[in-house]
């Protein structure tokens, strides 16, 4: 008998099988986690590894967390930059802010609107001496910039468009001064997530691109109508100023008014889905 054929080979196979089972167990646990369980994991699980994220310009880190049962990665952003004037590609921006706080505010707003299926869970956590936002690492295959570059068609155009319409509404609502297609992530089943809101929540009360509002989910429109400034303040007062909250509500009013005008002109079935 070859020395590696029997006991050692069995031990190696058993070890590999055990490791594989553990990996599958973790993967099986993740889809069953509620948003609240994800939040608690992000807030309390131990950081066991850190490394720079491959993309992004704000010093984003990819952390591996474990609570002894589940091991999962998370994205950590601690940027909190304030400048009187910032020179950007599109020109200077006054009172420039680039802050992790807006990631958390965007998620809280998404929850109020029932859009937390297109924005990953964000929490505030201190790590390695820095306060920042920590978000659930998403199982993506590419971002929208890569998809367009490679000219990859979506398998279900209607389902894709219905997701993108929601993202367009959210983008107009949060008034992100740096929206780009690398912040639209595509999952294994062509689900879409919108991430990285560090340059959102500008104080302007006008919509940046009202032409992007083409159609709207019926439930989302009702949630927009019902959005309450007091509820928004309660959820985001640690991250947004009173003027920023007023600006969100003003933009909400304009989004709702635009869709109502479109419904009156084109009919409900042409605008809502």
C-alpha positions in Angstrom: 0.0 0.0 0.0 1.3 3.4 -0.9 2.0 5.4 2.3 -0.4 8.2 1.2 -3.2 6.1 0.0 -5.0 5.1 3.3 -4.9 6.9 6.6 -3.3 10.2 5.4 -5.4 10.4 2.3 -8.5 9.8 4.4 -7.5 12.5 6.9 -6.8 15.0 4.1 -10.1 14.3 2.4 -11.9 14.6 5.7 -10.3 18.0 6.3 -11.2 19.2 2.9 -14.8 18.0 3.3 -15.0 19.7 6.7 -13.7 23.0 5.3 -16.1 22.8 2.4 -19.1 22.1 4.7 -18.1 25.1 6.8 -18.0 27.4 3.7 -21.4 26.2 2.6 -22.8 26.6 6.1 -21.7 30.2 6.1 -23.1 30.8 2.6 -26.4 29.1 3.7 -26.6 31.3 6.7 -26.3 34.6 4.9 -29.5 34.7 2.8 -31.5 34.0 5.9 -30.2 36.9 7.9 -32.6 39.7 8.4 -31.5 43.3 8.0 -31.5 43.7 11.7 -29.3 40.6 12.1 -27.0 42.0 9.5 -26.8 45.3 11.4 -26.0 43.5 14.7 -23.3 41.4 12.9 -21.7 44.6 11.5 -21.8 46.3 14.8 -20.5 43.5 17.0 -18.6 40.9 15.0 -14.8 40.9 15.4 -12.6 42.2 12.6 -10.2 39.4 11.7 -8.6 40.8 8.5 -8.4 44.1 6.7 -7.1 45.1 3.2 -7.6 48.0 0.8 -10.7 47.6 -1.5 -9.8 47.3 -5.1 -11.9 50.2 -6.2 -12.7 53.7 -4.9 -10.8 56.8 -4.1 -11.9 57.4 -0.5 -9.6 55.0 1.2 -12.2 52.2 1.4 -11.1 49.1 3.3 -12.4 45.6 2.9 -12.7 44.0 6.4 -13.4 40.4 7.2 -15.6 40.0 10.3 -16.5 36.9 12.3 -18.9 36.3 15.2 -17.7 32.7 15.6 -20.6 31.3 13.5 -20.8 33.6 10.4 -17.8 35.0 8.6 -18.5 37.8 6.1 -16.7 40.8 4.6 -17.7 44.4 4.9 -16.8 47.7 3.4 -15.4 50.4 5.7 -15.3 54.1 4.8 -14.0 56.7 7.3 -13.7 59.7 5.0 -15.1 62.9 6.5 -13.7 65.7 4.5 -15.0 69.3 4.6 -13.7 72.1 2.4 -14.8 75.7 1.7 -14.1 75.2 -2.0 -13.3 72.0 -3.9 -12.1 71.9 -7.5 -13.9 69.1 -9.3 -13.9 68.0 -12.9 -17.2 69.8 -13.4 -16.0 72.9 -11.7 -15.6 74.3 -8.2 -18.0 73.2 -5.5 -18.6 75.5 -2.5 -18.9 74.0 1.0 -17.8 70.6 -0.2 -18.4 67.6 2.0 -17.3 64.0 1.4 -18.5 62.0 4.4 -19.1 58.4 5.4 -22.1 59.8 7.4 -24.1 60.1 4.2 -23.8 56.4 3.5 -25.7 55.7 6.7 -28.3 58.5 6.0 -28.9 57.1 2.6 -29.6 53.6 4.0 -32.0 55.1 6.7 -33.8 57.0 3.9 -33.9 53.8 1.8 -35.5 51.9 4.6 -38.2 54.6 5.0 -39.0 54.2 1.3 -38.8 50.5 1.1 -35.7 50.7 -1.0 -33.4 48.8 1.4 -33.3 46.0 -1.2 -31.2 48.2 -3.5 -29.0 49.8 -0.9 -26.8 47.5 1.3 -27.0 47.7 5.1 -24.9 50.5 6.5 -24.1 51.1 10.1 -21.7 53.4 12.0 -18.8 51.8 13.7 -15.4 52.7 15.0 -12.5 50.6 13.9 -8.8 51.1 14.3 -9.3 54.5 15.9 -11.5 55.8 13.1 -15.2 56.4 13.0 -16.8 55.3 9.8 -19.6 53.5 7.9 -19.5 49.7 7.6 -21.6 48.0 5.0 -22.4 44.5 4.1 -20.1 43.2 1.4 -22.2 42.3 -1.7 -21.7 39.2 -3.9 -21.4 41.0 -7.2 -20.1 39.9 -10.6 -19.5 43.4 -12.1 -20.6 47.0 -11.9 -22.6 48.9 -14.4 -19.6 50.6 -15.9 -18.0 47.2 -16.6 -21.3 45.9 -18.1 -21.5 48.8 -20.5 -17.9 48.6 -21.4 -18.2 44.9 -22.3 -21.5 45.5 -24.0 -23.2 42.7 -22.0 -27.0 42.6 -22.5 -29.2 42.1 -19.5 -31.3 38.8 -19.6 -34.6 40.5 -18.7 -34.8 44.1 -19.9 -38.1 44.9 -18.1 -36.8 43.6 -14.7 -33.6 45.5 -15.2 -35.3 48.8 -16.1 -37.7 48.5 -13.2 -34.7 48.3 -10.8 -32.9 51.2 -12.5 -36.0 53.4 -12.3 -35.9 53.0 -8.5 -32.2 53.9 -8.5 -32.9 57.0 -10.6 -35.5 58.2 -8.1 -33.2 57.6 -5.2 -30.4 59.5 -7.0 -32.6 62.5 -7.5 -33.8 62.4 -3.9 -30.3 62.2 -2.3 -28.7 64.7 -4.8 -25.4 62.9 -5.2 -22.7 65.2 -6.7 -20.7 62.3 -7.8 -23.0 59.6 -9.1 -21.1 57.2 -11.4 -21.8 53.8 -12.8 -19.1 52.1 -10.7 -21.4 52.7 -7.7 -24.2 50.5 -9.3 -23.3 46.9 -8.6 -24.8 43.9 -10.3 -25.4 40.6 -8.4 -25.3 37.0 -9.6 -29.0 37.1 -10.5 -28.9 40.5 -12.1 -30.2 42.3 -9.0 -28.8 45.8 -8.6 -27.4 47.7 -5.6 -26.6 51.4 -5.3 -23.6 52.1 -3.0 -21.3 54.9 -1.9 -23.2 58.0 -1.0 -20.4 60.0 0.5 -20.9 63.0 -1.8 -24.7 63.0 -1.5 -27.2 65.2 0.4 -26.3 68.5 -1.2 -28.4 71.4 0.1 -29.9 72.3 -3.3 -33.7 72.0 -3.5 -33.8 71.4 -7.3 -33.5 68.1 -9.0 -30.2 67.5 -10.7 -31.6 65.5 -13.6 -35.4 65.5 -13.7 -35.2 64.0 -17.2 -34.0 60.8 -15.5 -37.4 60.3 -13.9 -39.1 58.2 -16.6 -41.2 55.7 -14.6 -41.9 54.9 -11.0 -42.8 51.9 -8.9 -46.4 52.3 -7.5 -45.4 51.5 -4.0 -42.4 53.8 -4.1 -44.5 56.7 -5.2 -46.9 56.1 -2.3 -43.9 55.9 0.1 -42.6 59.1 -1.3 -45.9 60.9 -0.8 -46.0 59.5 2.8 -42.4 60.5 3.6 -42.5 62.6 6.8 -39.9 65.2 7.7 -40.2 64.2 11.4 -39.6 60.6 10.7 -36.6 61.4 8.4 -35.2 63.7 11.1 -35.5 61.0 13.7 -33.7 58.5 11.5 -30.9 60.8 10.2 -30.4 63.7 12.7 -26.9 62.4 13.6 -25.9 62.5 9.9 -27.9 65.3 8.2 -28.4 68.9 9.1 -31.8 70.5 9.3 -31.2 72.3 6.0 -30.2 69.0 4.3 -33.4 67.4 5.6 -35.4 70.3 4.3 -33.7 69.9 0.9 -34.5 66.2 0.8 -38.2 67.0 1.4 -38.2 69.8 -1.2 -36.7 67.4 -3.8 -39.3 64.8 -2.7 -42.0 67.3 -3.5 -40.6 68.0 -6.9 -40.3 64.3 -7.7 -43.9 63.5 -6.7 -45.1 66.6 -8.6 -43.3 65.5 -11.8 -44.7 62.0 -11.7 -48.2 63.3 -11.1 -47.9 65.7 -14.1 -46.6 62.8 -16.2 -49.6 60.6 -15.1 -52.0 63.3 -16.0 -50.4 63.7 -19.4 -49.7 60.1 -20.3 -51.9 58.0 -18.1 -51.1 56.0 -15.0 -50.1 52.8 -16.8 -47.5 54.6 -18.9 -45.8 56.0 -15.9 -46.3 53.6 -13.0 -45.5 49.9 -12.8 
